[in-house]
Amino acid sequence: MRIDVVTIFPGYLAPLRESLLGRAADAGLIEVALHDLRSWTHDVHQTVDDAPYGGGPGMVMRPQVWGEALDAVIASDSRPPRLVVPAPAGRSFTQATARAYATEQRLVFACGRYEGIDQRVVDHYSRQFPVDEVSIGDYVLVGGEAAVLVIVEAVARLLPGVLGNPRSAAEDSFSDGLLEGPAYTRPEVWRGQAVPEVLRSGNHGAIARWRRDRALERTAKRRPDLLAALPEDRLDAADQAF
Ligand SMILES: COc1cc(COC(=O)c2cn[nH]c2)cc(-c2cccnc2)c1
């Protein structure tokens, strides 16, 4: 997979070359290219923003600069891109989105700053490519860069060969629509707290039931919206207690 990121702070994306993603990049599984949006300005101040039409607070990112940048970046590789614009007004980015993006040959991220990017940029490219405005959560960041780090990590870990243990991505929380239950490791007792007996019983049926019960309990308590969204056939008779 090729990933391009257009941003006025390319240094912010340096972590994409570290750790998990570093290995994936070294293995050739992911190719990351960073592009400084200001490279496509032509004025001495390298201006990327301007006052909003209609007035109001803050500034809006100029369409001309983004148009020249995205034209150049898209043309720099033959693989057809999906454009991704992290924004508070975007559709929710979920594990399902991550799974869909993991099947893409190429993702081009446009990192907005200020109050956002002139809408005509998304409208223009939407006529040629899939363009997603996605939100990683209901809060406002200063720029899209942190969201790109989140999205790329959630997607990259799903690519075959990126994670040491492929089973863990397949058995993610959210993969069965529930939150992950509690996890334990040695020692058996820590600061007076013992590991739940069932986990040391070797009774795999009981362990599976206990884990599902804990996941249902936690989901019901913390994210009842996820429980309500579960398709009927995903809950069996033993689950009805939640
Ligand atoms: C592309 O347009 C954007 C992008 C961003 C950065 O992304 C996020 O904040 C985000 C992404 N998922 N959840 C939050 C922020 C603004 C913005 C800033 C101030 C006031 N209003 C809007 C606009």
The ligand as an SDF file (V2000), in Angstrom:
LIG
                    3D

 23 25  0  0  0  0  0  0  0  0999 V2000
  -10.3550   19.5130    7.1410 C   0  0  0  0  0  0  0  0  0  0  0  0
  -11.0280   20.3930    7.9990 O   0  0  0  0  0  0  0  0  0  0  0  0
  -10.6990   20.4170    9.3420 C   0  0  0  0  0  0  0  0  0  0  0  0
   -9.8150   19.4730    9.8850 C   0  0  0  0  0  0  0  0  0  0  0  0
   -9.5160   19.5730   11.2590 C   0  0  0  0  0  0  0  0  0  0  0  0
   -8.5990   18.5470   11.8790 C   0  0  0  0  0  0  0  0  0  0  0  0
   -9.3280   17.3280   12.1390 O   0  0  0  0  0  0  0  0  0  0  0  0
  -10.0500   17.2560   13.3300 C   0  0  0  0  0  0  0  0  0  0  0  0
  -10.1420   18.2040   14.1000 O   0  0  0  0  0  0  0  0  0  0  0  0
  -10.7370   15.9710   13.6110 C   0  0  0  0  0  0  0  0  0  0  0  0
  -10.7110   14.8350   12.8230 C   0  0  0  0  0  0  0  0  0  0  0  0
  -11.4650   13.8950   13.4570 N   0  0  0  0  0  0  0  0  0  0  0  0
  -11.9690   14.4360   14.5800 N   0  0  0  0  0  0  0  0  0  0  0  0
  -11.5410   15.7210   14.7060 C   0  0  0  0  0  0  0  0  0  0  0  0
  -10.0660   20.5940   12.0480 C   0  0  0  0  0  0  0  0  0  0  0  0
  -10.9540   21.4980   11.4660 C   0  0  0  0  0  0  0  0  0  0  0  0
  -11.5410   22.5560   12.2910 C   0  0  0  0  0  0  0  0  0  0  0  0
  -10.7800   23.2880   13.2010 C   0  0  0  0  0  0  0  0  0  0  0  0
  -11.3980   24.2860   13.9400 C   0  0  0  0  0  0  0  0  0  0  0  0
  -12.7520   24.5400   13.8000 C   0  0  0  0  0  0  0  0  0  0  0  0
  -13.4810   23.8080   12.9260 N   0  0  0  0  0  0  0  0  0  0  0  0
  -12.9030   22.8470   12.1900 C   0  0  0  0  0  0  0  0  0  0  0  0
  -11.2820   21.4200   10.1170 C   0  0  0  0  0  0  0  0  0  0  0  0
  1  2  1  0
  2  3  1  0
  3  4  1  0
  3 23  2  0
  4  5  2  0
  5  6  1  0
  5 15  1  0
  6  7  1  0
  7  8  1  0
  8  9  2  0
  8 10  1  0
 10 11  1  0
 10 14  2  0
 11 12  2  0
 12 13  1  0
 13 14  1  0
 15 16  2  0
 16 17  1  0
 16 23  1  0
 17 18  1  0
 17 22  2  0
 18 19  2  0
 19 20  1  0
 20 21  2  0
 21 22  1  0
M  END
$$$$
